[in-house]
């Protein structure tokens, strides 16, 4: 199968806000990072407004909505508060993620299958407001079928287990996780869902995932923001873009 189109890169700016909040002031400014990312060729900006506001703030979301020319992918938990905020701003996309206060990052995918009814009701007004609704899930056929049944247009597959296995040198596990991502991308696409992938991706892990023809978007944050310390944000993004393009069309790269 030929790739379905140009692979989009969504740059997640949460961790610019993490550094800002470590000192409680105004710098570094995530909006400035978003602007720079946009100028460096990001196809979208992703930001997760957590219930505990540990990184992105309500004012950041407000600012991003006013300033961005590329689409905002607003990550949020399925709570009434977040639904109200999303309906007020009507971002291009809303990605529903599981959230636990005690976790350091989004550890797993959403349990859609167990909460189908509630989530169907939860996302309906978001869709009616014109947001593209994405559900962040593990590479698991049950969850994909449930996401499809509740009316999501997009799924984002959690690549954390694949990336962790790679960086920990557990290569059999890595290959198994990668195979699950590949199979489930294809399965989700066959149901008519748009497929995104994200979490934990680095220069070392991005290419095999970028090569999956059904994947339309990668959302990458922590590694790019970390790499920006060493080479600057724009060059860090350019290198990710280069690797994605190389994986997508090796003969043209
Ligand atoms: N996609 C989703 C749904 C996420 O929750 C996150 C982390 O906030 C990312 C992508 C980006 O992950 P990372 O920061 O590890 O690149």
Boltz pocket constraint, residues with backbone or C-beta under 6 A from the ligand:
constraints:
  - pocket:
      binder: B
      contacts: [[A, 12], [A, 14], [A, 48], [A, 75], [A, 95], [A, 97], [A, 105], [A, 106], [A, 136], [A, 156], [A, 197], [A, 198], [A, 199], [A, 200], [A, 201], [A, 219], [A, 220], [A, 221], [A, 222], [A, 223]]
      max_distance: 6.0
